[in-house]
Amino acid sequence: MPDLKHGMNVMIVAHGNTLRALIKHLEDLGDEAVADVEVGTGEVYVYDIGENGKTNGKEIRSANASKGKV
């Protein structure tokens, strides 16, 4: 949070259950809902976090978005 409050971007790289735990917190999901969360290989989740630490928005960028581009 301190880095976000200073206008910095924060990148977290992880996998599987580690990401699910973070997504559960950021999206305020229940146990049953988070069990259905699947993060695809190479997908990037971009969250907009407000000054209060709450999620204001989310964008999912696909790993396939840049296929075919040089």
mmCIF file of the N, C-alpha and C atoms, coordinates in Angstrom:
data_MODEL
# 
_entry.id   MODEL 
# 
loop_
_atom_site.group_PDB 
_atom_site.id 
_atom_site.type_symbol 
_atom_site.label_atom_id 
_atom_site.label_alt_id 
_atom_site.label_comp_id 
_atom_site.label_asym_id 
_atom_site.label_entity_id 
_atom_site.label_seq_id 
_atom_site.pdbx_PDB_ins_code 
_atom_site.Cartn_x 
_atom_site.Cartn_y 
_atom_site.Cartn_z 
_atom_site.occupancy 
_atom_site.B_iso_or_equiv 
_atom_site.pdbx_formal_charge 
_atom_site.auth_seq_id 
_atom_site.auth_comp_id 
_atom_site.auth_asym_id 
_atom_site.auth_atom_id 
_atom_site.pdbx_PDB_model_num 
ATOM 1   N N  . MET A 1 1  ? 0.824   -1.203  0.000   1.00 0.00 ? 1  MET A N  1 
ATOM 2   C CA . MET A 1 1  ? 0.000   0.000   0.000   1.00 0.00 ? 1  MET A CA 1 
ATOM 3   C C  . MET A 1 1  ? 0.864   1.260   0.000   1.00 0.00 ? 1  MET A C  1 
ATOM 4   N N  . PRO A 1 2  ? 1.952   1.310   0.759   1.00 0.00 ? 2  PRO A N  1 
ATOM 5   C CA . PRO A 1 2  ? 2.745   2.547   0.736   1.00 0.00 ? 2  PRO A CA 1 
ATOM 6   C C  . PRO A 1 2  ? 3.229   2.914   -0.672  1.00 0.00 ? 2  PRO A C  1 
ATOM 7   N N  . ASP A 1 3  ? 3.673   1.931   -1.450  1.00 0.00 ? 3  ASP A N  1 
ATOM 8   C CA . ASP A 1 3  ? 4.125   2.213   -2.816  1.00 0.00 ? 3  ASP A CA 1 
ATOM 9   C C  . ASP A 1 3  ? 2.969   2.709   -3.682  1.00 0.00 ? 3  ASP A C  1 
ATOM 10  N N  . LEU A 1 4  ? 1.797   2.113   -3.540  1.00 0.00 ? 4  LEU A N  1 
ATOM 11  C CA . LEU A 1 4  ? 0.639   2.548   -4.311  1.00 0.00 ? 4  LEU A CA 1 
ATOM 12  C C  . LEU A 1 4  ? 0.266   3.979   -3.952  1.00 0.00 ? 4  LEU A C  1 
ATOM 13  N N  . LYS A 1 5  ? 0.321   4.307   -2.677  1.00 0.00 ? 5  LYS A N  1 
ATOM 14  C CA . LYS A 1 5  ? -0.013  5.666   -2.240  1.00 0.00 ? 5  LYS A CA 1 
ATOM 15  C C  . LYS A 1 5  ? 0.975   6.691   -2.760  1.00 0.00 ? 5  LYS A C  1 
ATOM 16  N N  . HIS A 1 6  ? 2.179   6.246   -3.097  1.00 0.00 ? 6  HIS A N  1 
ATOM 17  C CA . HIS A 1 6  ? 3.187   7.148   -3.668  1.00 0.00 ? 6  HIS A CA 1 
ATOM 18  C C  . HIS A 1 6  ? 3.135   7.151   -5.197  1.00 0.00 ? 6  HIS A C  1 
ATOM 19  N N  . GLY A 1 7  ? 2.071   6.594   -5.773  1.00 0.00 ? 7  GLY A N  1 
ATOM 20  C CA . GLY A 1 7  ? 1.873   6.633   -7.215  1.00 0.00 ? 7  GLY A CA 1 
ATOM 21  C C  . GLY A 1 7  ? 2.652   5.592   -7.989  1.00 0.00 ? 7  GLY A C  1 
ATOM 22  N N  . MET A 1 8  ? 3.231   4.626   -7.291  1.00 0.00 ? 8  MET A N  1 
ATOM 23  C CA . MET A 1 8  ? 3.998   3.584   -7.972  1.00 0.00 ? 8  MET A CA 1 
ATOM 24  C C  . MET A 1 8  ? 3.086   2.423   -8.367  1.00 0.00 ? 8  MET A C  1 
ATOM 25  N N  . ASN A 1 9  ? 3.500   1.695   -9.374  1.00 0.00 ? 9  ASN A N  1 
ATOM 26  C CA . ASN A 1 9  ? 2.827   0.455   -9.747  1.00 0.00 ? 9  ASN A CA 1 
ATOM 27  C C  . ASN A 1 9  ? 3.510   -0.687  -9.020  1.00 0.00 ? 9  ASN A C  1 
ATOM 28  N N  . VAL A 1 10 ? 2.748   -1.698  -8.665  1.00 0.00 ? 10 VAL A N  1 
ATOM 29  C CA . VAL A 1 10 ? 3.285   -2.866  -7.965  1.00 0.00 ? 10 VAL A CA 1 
ATOM 30  C C  . VAL A 1 10 ? 2.929   -4.101  -8.784  1.00 0.00 ? 10 VAL A C  1 
ATOM 31  N N  . MET A 1 11 ? 3.925   -4.927  -9.065  1.00 0.00 ? 11 MET A N  1 
ATOM 32  C CA . MET A 1 11 ? 3.687   -6.158  -9.812  1.00 0.00 ? 11 MET A CA 1 
ATOM 33  C C  . MET A 1 11 ? 3.945   -7.347  -8.897  1.00 0.00 ? 11 MET A C  1 
ATOM 34  N N  . ILE A 1 12 ? 3.009   -8.275  -8.895  1.00 0.00 ? 12 ILE A N  1 
ATOM 35  C CA . ILE A 1 12 ? 3.147   -9.505  -8.113  1.00 0.00 ? 12 ILE A CA 1 
ATOM 36  C C  . ILE A 1 12 ? 3.100   -10.667 -9.097  1.00 0.00 ? 12 ILE A C  1 
ATOM 37  N N  . VAL A 1 13 ? 4.094   -11.525 -9.023  1.00 0.00 ? 13 VAL A N  1 
ATOM 38  C CA . VAL A 1 13 ? 4.157   -12.687 -9.901  1.00 0.00 ? 13 VAL A CA 1 
ATOM 39  C C  . VAL A 1 13 ? 4.051   -13.928 -9.026  1.00 0.00 ? 13 VAL A C  1 
ATOM 40  N N  . ALA A 1 14 ? 3.068   -14.769 -9.316  1.00 0.00 ? 14 ALA A N  1 
ATOM 41  C CA . ALA A 1 14 ? 2.843   -15.973 -8.507  1.00 0.00 ? 14 ALA A CA 1 
ATOM 42  C C  . ALA A 1 14 ? 2.043   -16.954 -9.347  1.00 0.00 ? 14 ALA A C  1 
ATOM 43  N N  . HIS A 1 15 ? 1.529   -17.998 -8.712  1.00 0.00 ? 15 HIS A N  1 
ATOM 44  C CA . HIS A 1 15 ? 0.740   -18.990 -9.430  1.00 0.00 ? 15 HIS A CA 1 
ATOM 45  C C  . HIS A 1 15 ? -0.343  -19.558 -8.536  1.00 0.00 ? 15 HIS A C  1 
ATOM 46  N N  . GLY A 1 16 ? -1.290  -20.240 -9.195  1.00 0.00 ? 16 GLY A N  1 
ATOM 47  C CA . GLY A 1 16 ? -2.317  -21.033 -8.537  1.00 0.00 ? 16 GLY A CA 1 
ATOM 48  C C  . GLY A 1 16 ? -2.943  -20.470 -7.281  1.00 0.00 ? 16 GLY A C  1 
ATOM 49  N N  . ASN A 1 17 ? -2.810  -21.226 -6.206  1.00 0.00 ? 17 ASN A N  1 
ATOM 50  C CA . ASN A 1 17 ? -3.480  -20.874 -4.954  1.00 0.00 ? 17 ASN A CA 1 
ATOM 51  C C  . ASN A 1 17 ? -2.979  -19.565 -4.357  1.00 0.00 ? 17 ASN A C  1 
ATOM 52  N N  . THR A 1 18 ? -1.736  -19.224 -4.618  1.00 0.00 ? 18 THR A N  1 
ATOM 53  C CA . THR A 1 18 ? -1.215  -17.946 -4.130  1.00 0.00 ? 18 THR A CA 1 
ATOM 54  C C  . THR A 1 18 ? -1.998  -16.798 -4.757  1.00 0.00 ? 18 THR A C  1 
ATOM 55  N N  . LEU A 1 19 ? -2.216  -16.878 -6.059  1.00 0.00 ? 19 LEU A N  1 
ATOM 56  C CA . LEU A 1 19 ? -2.994  -15.838 -6.739  1.00 0.00 ? 19 LEU A CA 1 
ATOM 57  C C  . LEU A 1 19 ? -4.448  -15.849 -6.288  1.00 0.00 ? 19 LEU A C  1 
ATOM 58  N N  . ARG A 1 20 ? -5.007  -17.020 -6.090  1.00 0.00 ? 20 ARG A N  1 
ATOM 59  C CA . ARG A 1 20 ? -6.396  -17.099 -5.625  1.00 0.00 ? 20 ARG A CA 1 
ATOM 60  C C  . ARG A 1 20 ? -6.574  -16.397 -4.284  1.00 0.00 ? 20 ARG A C  1 
ATOM 61  N N  . ALA A 1 21 ? -5.626  -16.574 -3.394  1.00 0.00 ? 21 ALA A N  1 
ATOM 62  C CA . ALA A 1 21 ? -5.714  -15.915 -2.084  1.00 0.00 ? 21 ALA A CA 1 
ATOM 63  C C  . ALA A 1 21 ? -5.693  -14.400 -2.244  1.00 0.00 ? 21 ALA A C  1 
ATOM 64  N N  . LEU A 1 22 ? -4.833  -13.904 -3.113  1.00 0.00 ? 22 LEU A N  1 
ATOM 65  C CA . LEU A 1 22 ? -4.760  -12.461 -3.339  1.00 0.00 ? 22 LEU A CA 1 
ATOM 66  C C  . LEU A 1 22 ? -6.035  -11.948 -4.011  1.00 0.00 ? 22 LEU A C  1 
ATOM 67  N N  . ILE A 1 23 ? -6.513  -12.680 -5.009  1.00 0.00 ? 23 ILE A N  1 
ATOM 68  C CA . ILE A 1 23 ? -7.746  -12.297 -5.698  1.00 0.00 ? 23 ILE A CA 1 
ATOM 69  C C  . ILE A 1 23 ? -8.928  -12.314 -4.722  1.00 0.00 ? 23 ILE A C  1 
ATOM 70  N N  . LYS A 1 24 ? -8.973  -13.310 -3.849  1.00 0.00 ? 24 LYS A N  1 
ATOM 71  C CA . LYS A 1 24 ? -10.046 -13.383 -2.844  1.00 0.00 ? 24 LYS A CA 1 
ATOM 72  C C  . LYS A 1 24 ? -10.072 -12.116 -2.005  1.00 0.00 ? 24 LYS A C  1 
ATOM 73  N N  . HIS A 1 25 ? -8.898  -11.663 -1.603  1.00 0.00 ? 25 HIS A N  1 
ATOM 74  C CA . HIS A 1 25 ? -8.809  -10.450 -0.781  1.00 0.00 ? 25 HIS A CA 1 
ATOM 75  C C  . HIS A 1 25 ? -9.185  -9.206  -1.595  1.00 0.00 ? 25 HIS A C  1 
ATOM 76  N N  . LEU A 1 26 ? -8.602  -9.068  -2.779  1.00 0.00 ? 26 LEU A N  1 
ATOM 77  C CA . LEU A 1 26 ? -8.832  -7.872  -3.586  1.00 0.00 ? 26 LEU A CA 1 
ATOM 78  C C  . LEU A 1 26 ? -10.270 -7.742  -4.056  1.00 0.00 ? 26 LEU A C  1 
ATOM 79  N N  . GLU A 1 27 ? -10.913 -8.875  -4.341  1.00 0.00 ? 27 GLU A N  1 
ATOM 80  C CA . GLU A 1 27 ? -12.278 -8.848  -4.874  1.00 0.00 ? 27 GLU A CA 1 
ATOM 81  C C  . GLU A 1 27 ? -13.330 -9.182  -3.830  1.00 0.00 ? 27 GLU A C  1 
ATOM 82  N N  . ASP A 1 28 ? -12.900 -9.380  -2.588  1.00 0.00 ? 28 ASP A N  1 
ATOM 83  C CA . ASP A 1 28 ? -13.806 -9.681  -1.477  1.00 0.00 ? 28 ASP A CA 1 
ATOM 84  C C  . ASP A 1 28 ? -14.715 -10.871 -1.816  1.00 0.00 ? 28 ASP A C  1 
ATOM 85  N N  . LEU A 1 29 ? -14.070 -11.966 -2.249  1.00 0.00 ? 29 LEU A N  1 
ATOM 86  C CA . LEU A 1 29 ? -14.800 -13.175 -2.620  1.00 0.00 ? 29 LEU A CA 1 
ATOM 87  C C  . LEU A 1 29 ? -14.931 -14.126 -1.434  1.00 0.00 ? 29 LEU A C  1 
ATOM 88  N N  . GLY A 1 30 ? -15.992 -14.892 -1.437  1.00 0.00 ? 30 GLY A N  1 
ATOM 89  C CA . GLY A 1 30 ? -16.174 -15.930 -0.427  1.00 0.00 ? 30 GLY A CA 1 
ATOM 90  C C  . GLY A 1 30 ? -15.407 -17.189 -0.810  1.00 0.00 ? 30 GLY A C  1 
ATOM 91  N N  . ASP A 1 31 ? -15.364 -18.145 0.100   1.00 0.00 ? 31 ASP A N  1 
ATOM 92  C CA . ASP A 1 31 ? -14.630 -19.390 -0.119  1.00 0.00 ? 31 ASP A CA 1 
ATOM 93  C C  . ASP A 1 31 ? -15.128 -20.147 -1.355  1.00 0.00 ? 31 ASP A C  1 
ATOM 94  N N  . GLU A 1 32 ? -16.439 -20.230 -1.516  1.00 0.00 ? 32 GLU A N  1 
ATOM 95  C CA . GLU A 1 32 ? -16.987 -20.970 -2.657  1.00 0.00 ? 32 GLU A CA 1 
ATOM 96  C C  . GLU A 1 32 ? -16.698 -20.257 -3.971  1.00 0.00 ? 32 GLU A C  1 
ATOM 97  N N  . ALA A 1 33 ? -16.801 -18.944 -3.979  1.00 0.00 ? 33 ALA A N  1 
ATOM 98  C CA . ALA A 1 33 ? -16.565 -18.181 -5.209  1.00 0.00 ? 33 ALA A CA 1 
ATOM 99  C C  . ALA A 1 33 ? -15.111 -18.260 -5.644  1.00 0.00 ? 33 ALA A C  1 
ATOM 100 N N  . VAL A 1 34 ? -14.200 -18.191 -4.696  1.00 0.00 ? 34 VAL A N  1 
ATOM 101 C CA . VAL A 1 34 ? -12.777 -18.195 -5.060  1.00 0.00 ? 34 VAL A CA 1 
ATOM 102 C C  . VAL A 1 34 ? -12.346 -19.569 -5.574  1.00 0.00 ? 34 VAL A C  1 
ATOM 103 N N  . ALA A 1 35 ? -13.048 -20.606 -5.199  1.00 0.00 ? 35 ALA A N  1 
ATOM 104 C CA . ALA A 1 35 ? -12.718 -21.949 -5.680  1.00 0.00 ? 35 ALA A CA 1 
ATOM 105 C C  . ALA A 1 35 ? -12.918 -22.061 -7.188  1.00 0.00 ? 35 ALA A C  1 
ATOM 106 N N  . ASP A 1 36 ? -13.774 -21.212 -7.752  1.00 0.00 ? 36 ASP A N  1 
ATOM 107 C CA . ASP A 1 36 ? -14.044 -21.225 -9.189  1.00 0.00 ? 36 ASP A CA 1 
ATOM 108 C C  . ASP A 1 36 ? -13.104 -20.314 -9.981  1.00 0.00 ? 36 ASP A C  1 
ATOM 109 N N  . VAL A 1 37 ? -12.226 -19.593 -9.308  1.00 0.00 ? 37 VAL A N  1 
ATOM 110 C CA . VAL A 1 37 ? -11.318 -18.668 -9.992  1.00 0.00 ? 37 VAL A CA 1 
ATOM 111 C C  . VAL A 1 37 ? -10.215 -19.455 -10.695 1.00 0.00 ? 37 VAL A C  1 
ATOM 112 N N  . GLU A 1 38 ? -10.065 -19.203 -11.975 1.00 0.00 ? 38 GLU A N  1 
ATOM 113 C CA . GLU A 1 38 ? -8.998  -19.812 -12.764 1.00 0.00 ? 38 GLU A CA 1 
ATOM 114 C C  . GLU A 1 38 ? -8.224  -18.692 -13.447 1.00 0.00 ? 38 GLU A C  1 
ATOM 115 N N  . VAL A 1 39 ? -6.940  -18.619 -13.188 1.00 0.00 ? 39 VAL A N  1 
ATOM 116 C CA . VAL A 1 39 ? -6.084  -17.641 -13.842 1.00 0.00 ? 39 VAL A CA 1 
ATOM 117 C C  . VAL A 1 39 ? -5.316  -18.393 -14.921 1.00 0.00 ? 39 VAL A C  1 
ATOM 118 N N  . GLY A 1 40 ? -5.526  -17.989 -16.158 1.00 0.00 ? 40 GLY A N  1 
ATOM 119 C CA . GLY A 1 40 ? -4.876  -18.660 -17.274 1.00 0.00 ? 40 GLY A CA 1 
ATOM 120 C C  . GLY A 1 40 ? -3.388  -18.365 -17.330 1.00 0.00 ? 40 GLY A C  1 
ATOM 121 N N  . THR A 1 41 ? -2.653  -19.270 -17.947 1.00 0.00 ? 41 THR A N  1 
ATOM 122 C CA . THR A 1 41 ? -1.220  -19.094 -18.112 1.00 0.00 ? 41 THR A CA 1 
ATOM 123 C C  . THR A 1 41 ? -0.948  -17.816 -18.888 1.00 0.00 ? 41 THR A C  1 
ATOM 124 N N  . GLY A 1 42 ? -0.139  -16.962 -18.326 1.00 0.00 ? 42 GLY A N  1 
ATOM 125 C CA . GLY A 1 42 ? 0.240   -15.715 -18.976 1.00 0.00 ? 42 GLY A CA 1 
ATOM 126 C C  . GLY A 1 42 ? -0.774  -14.601 -18.870 1.00 0.00 ? 42 GLY A C  1 
ATOM 127 N N  . GLU A 1 43 ? -1.901  -14.832 -18.214 1.00 0.00 ? 43 GLU A N  1 
ATOM 128 C CA . GLU A 1 43 ? -2.879  -13.757 -18.034 1.00 0.00 ? 43 GLU A CA 1 
ATOM 129 C C  . GLU A 1 43 ? -2.350  -12.760 -17.017 1.00 0.00 ? 43 GLU A C  1 
ATOM 130 N N  . VAL A 1 44 ? -2.684  -11.511 -17.256 1.00 0.00 ? 44 VAL A N  1 
ATOM 131 C CA . VAL A 1 44 ? -2.279  -10.443 -16.344 1.00 0.00 ? 44 VAL A CA 1 
ATOM 132 C C  . VAL A 1 44 ? -3.541  -9.784  -15.805 1.00 0.00 ? 44 VAL A C  1 
ATOM 133 N N  . TYR A 1 45 ? -3.656  -9.728  -14.489 1.00 0.00 ? 45 TYR A N  1 
ATOM 134 C CA . TYR A 1 45 ? -4.764  -9.035  -13.848 1.00 0.00 ? 45 TYR A CA 1 
ATOM 135 C C  . TYR A 1 45 ? -4.242  -7.679  -13.391 1.00 0.00 ? 45 TYR A C  1 
ATOM 136 N N  . VAL A 1 46 ? -4.895  -6.630  -13.852 1.00 0.00 ? 46 VAL A N  1 
ATOM 137 C CA . VAL A 1 46 ? -4.503  -5.273  -13.484 1.00 0.00 ? 46 VAL A CA 1 
ATOM 138 C C  . VAL A 1 46 ? -5.621  -4.700  -12.622 1.00 0.00 ? 46 VAL A C  1 
ATOM 139 N N  . TYR A 1 47 ? -5.286  -4.379  -11.377 1.00 0.00 ? 47 TYR A N  1 
ATOM 140 C CA . TYR A 1 47 ? -6.260  -3.821  -10.440 1.00 0.00 ? 47 TYR A CA 1 
ATOM 141 C C  . TYR A 1 47 ? -5.999  -2.346  -10.234 1.00 0.00 ? 47 TYR A C  1 
ATOM 142 N N  . ASP A 1 48 ? -7.072  -1.575  -10.145 1.00 0.00 ? 48 ASP A N  1 
ATOM 143 C CA . ASP A 1 48 ? -6.995  -0.172  -9.759  1.00 0.00 ? 48 ASP A CA 1 
ATOM 144 C C  . ASP A 1 48 ? -7.364  -0.129  -8.280  1.00 0.00 ? 48 ASP A C  1 
ATOM 145 N N  . ILE A 1 49 ? -6.398  0.240   -7.464  1.00 0.00 ? 49 ILE A N  1 
ATOM 146 C CA . ILE A 1 49 ? -6.602  0.270   -6.011  1.00 0.00 ? 49 ILE A CA 1 
ATOM 147 C C  . ILE A 1 49 ? -6.699  1.723   -5.551  1.00 0.00 ? 49 ILE A C  1 
ATOM 148 N N  . GLY A 1 50 ? -7.763  2.039   -4.835  1.00 0.00 ? 50 GLY A N  1 
ATOM 149 C CA . GLY A 1 50 ? -7.956  3.391   -4.333  1.00 0.00 ? 50 GLY A CA 1 
ATOM 150 C C  . GLY A 1 50 ? -7.088  3.673   -3.117  1.00 0.00 ? 50 GLY A C  1 
ATOM 151 N N  . GLU A 1 51 ? -7.071  4.914   -2.710  1.00 0.00 ? 51 GLU A N  1 
ATOM 152 C CA . GLU A 1 51 ? -6.272  5.330   -1.553  1.00 0.00 ? 51 GLU A CA 1 
ATOM 153 C C  . GLU A 1 51 ? -6.689  4.615   -0.278  1.00 0.00 ? 51 GLU A C  1 
ATOM 154 N N  . ASN A 1 52 ? -7.931  4.145   -0.237  1.00 0.00 ? 52 ASN A N  1 
ATOM 155 C CA . ASN A 1 52 ? -8.437  3.437   0.942   1.00 0.00 ? 52 ASN A CA 1 
ATOM 156 C C  . ASN A 1 52 ? -8.074  1.948   0.924   1.00 0.00 ? 52 ASN A C  1 
ATOM 157 N N  . GLY A 1 53 ? -7.373  1.511   -0.140  1.00 0.00 ? 53 GLY A N  1 
ATOM 158 C CA . GLY A 1 53 ? -6.973  0.108   -0.241  1.00 0.00 ? 53 GLY A CA 1 
ATOM 159 C C  . GLY A 1 53 ? -8.014  -0.793  -0.873  1.00 0.00 ? 53 GLY A C  1 
ATOM 160 N N  . LYS A 1 54 ? -9.135  -0.226  -1.275  1.00 0.00 ? 54 LYS A N  1 
ATOM 161 C CA . LYS A 1 54 ? -10.206 -1.011  -1.893  1.00 0.00 ? 54 LYS A CA 1 
ATOM 162 C C  . LYS A 1 54 ? -10.033 -1.028  -3.411  1.00 0.00 ? 54 LYS A C  1 
ATOM 163 N N  . THR A 1 55 ? -10.461 -2.115  -4.023  1.00 0.00 ? 55 THR A N  1 
ATOM 164 C CA . THR A 1 55 ? -10.368 -2.264  -5.469  1.00 0.00 ? 55 THR A CA 1 
ATOM 165 C C  . THR A 1 55 ? -11.436 -1.425  -6.155  1.00 0.00 ? 55 THR A C  1 
ATOM 166 N N  . ASN A 1 56 ? -10.992 -0.553  -7.067  1.00 0.00 ? 56 ASN A N  1 
ATOM 167 C CA . ASN A 1 56 ? -11.917 0.281   -7.836  1.00 0.00 ? 56 ASN A CA 1 
ATOM 168 C C  . ASN A 1 56 ? -12.245 -0.325  -9.194  1.00 0.00 ? 56 ASN A C  1 
ATOM 169 N N  . GLY A 1 57 ? -11.378 -1.173  -9.693  1.00 0.00 ? 57 GLY A N  1 
ATOM 170 C CA . GLY A 1 57 ? -11.604 -1.763  -11.000 1.00 0.00 ? 57 GLY A CA 1 
ATOM 171 C C  . GLY A 1 57 ? -10.579 -2.839  -11.296 1.00 0.00 ? 57 GLY A C  1 
ATOM 172 N N  . LYS A 1 58 ? -10.860 -3.619  -12.339 1.00 0.00 ? 58 LYS A N  1 
ATOM 173 C CA . LYS A 1 58 ? -9.981  -4.722  -12.703 1.00 0.00 ? 58 LYS A CA 1 
ATOM 174 C C  . LYS A 1 58 ? -10.015 -4.903  -14.208 1.00 0.00 ? 58 LYS A C  1 
ATOM 175 N N  . GLU A 1 59 ? -8.847  -5.184  -14.780 1.00 0.00 ? 59 GLU A N  1 
ATOM 176 C CA . GLU A 1 59 ? -8.731  -5.481  -16.203 1.00 0.00 ? 59 GLU A CA 1 
ATOM 177 C C  . GLU A 1 59 ? -7.939  -6.777  -16.327 1.00 0.00 ? 59 GLU A C  1 
ATOM 178 N N  . ILE A 1 60 ? -8.391  -7.674  -17.187 1.00 0.00 ? 60 ILE A N  1 
ATOM 179 C CA . ILE A 1 60 ? -7.659  -8.911  -17.447 1.00 0.00 ? 60 ILE A CA 1 
ATOM 180 C C  . ILE A 1 60 ? -7.065  -8.802  -18.837 1.00 0.00 ? 60 ILE A C  1 
ATOM 181 N N  . ARG A 1 61 ? -5.758  -8.922  -18.916 1.00 0.00 ? 61 ARG A N  1 
ATOM 182 C CA . ARG A 1 61 ? -5.062  -8.869  -20.198 1.00 0.00 ? 61 ARG A CA 1 
ATOM 183 C C  . ARG A 1 61 ? -4.654  -10.292 -20.569 1.00 0.00 ? 61 ARG A C  1 
ATOM 184 N N  . SER A 1 62 ? -5.074  -10.709 -21.726 1.00 0.00 ? 62 SER A N  1 
ATOM 185 C CA . SER A 1 62 ? -4.831  -12.066 -22.193 1.00 0.00 ? 62 SER A CA 1 
ATOM 186 C C  . SER A 1 62 ? -3.411  -12.256 -22.693 1.00 0.00 ? 62 SER A C  1 
ATOM 187 N N  . ALA A 1 63 ? -2.907  -13.438 -22.474 1.00 0.00 ? 63 ALA A N  1 
ATOM 188 C CA . ALA A 1 63 ? -1.571  -13.785 -22.978 1.00 0.00 ? 63 ALA A CA 1 
ATOM 189 C C  . ALA A 1 63 ? -1.573  -13.808 -24.496 1.00 0.00 ? 63 ALA A C  1 
ATOM 190 N N  . ASN A 1 64 ? -2.715  -14.006 -25.113 1.00 0.00 ? 64 ASN A N  1 
ATOM 191 C CA . ASN A 1 64 ? -2.821  -14.093 -26.564 1.00 0.00 ? 64 ASN A CA 1 
ATOM 192 C C  . ASN A 1 64 ? -2.991  -12.744 -27.233 1.00 0.00 ? 64 ASN A C  1 
ATOM 193 N N  . ALA A 1 65 ? -3.084  -11.674 -26.456 1.00 0.00 ? 65 ALA A N  1 
ATOM 194 C CA . ALA A 1 65 ? -3.355  -10.354 -27.013 1.00 0.00 ? 65 ALA A CA 1 
ATOM 195 C C  . ALA A 1 65 ? -2.282  -9.892  -27.990 1.00 0.00 ? 65 ALA A C  1 
ATOM 196 N N  . SER A 1 66 ? -1.036  -10.310 -27.784 1.00 0.00 ? 66 SER A N  1 
ATOM 197 C CA . SER A 1 66 ? 0.032   -9.826  -28.645 1.00 0.00 ? 66 SER A CA 1 
ATOM 198 C C  . SER A 1 66 ? 0.473   -10.850 -29.691 1.00 0.00 ? 66 SER A C  1 
ATOM 199 N N  . LYS A 1 67 ? -0.213  -11.983 -29.794 1.00 0.00 ? 67 LYS A N  1 
ATOM 200 C CA . LYS A 1 67 ? 0.150   -12.996 -30.788 1.00 0.00 ? 67 LYS A CA 1 
ATOM 201 C C  . LYS A 1 67 ? 0.080   -12.401 -32.188 1.00 0.00 ? 67 LYS A C  1 
ATOM 202 N N  . GLY A 1 68 ? 1.091   -12.705 -32.974 1.00 0.00 ? 68 GLY A N  1 
ATOM 203 C CA . GLY A 1 68 ? 1.122   -12.233 -34.338 1.00 0.00 ? 68 GLY A CA 1 
ATOM 204 C C  . GLY A 1 68 ? 1.738   -10.867 -34.493 1.00 0.00 ? 68 GLY A C  1 
ATOM 205 N N  . LYS A 1 69 ? 1.997   -10.166 -33.405 1.00 0.00 ? 69 LYS A N  1 
ATOM 206 C CA . LYS A 1 69 ? 2.621   -8.846  -33.483 1.00 0.00 ? 69 LYS A CA 1 
ATOM 207 C C  . LYS A 1 69 ? 4.125   -9.006  -33.404 1.00 0.00 ? 69 LYS A C  1 
ATOM 208 N N  . VAL A 1 70 ? 4.819   -8.179  -34.140 1.00 0.00 ? 70 VAL A N  1 
ATOM 209 C CA . VAL A 1 70 ? 6.284   -8.224  -34.138 1.00 0.00 ? 70 VAL A CA 1 
ATOM 210 C C  . VAL A 1 70 ? 6.822   -6.959  -33.525 1.00 0.00 ? 70 VAL A C  1 
# 
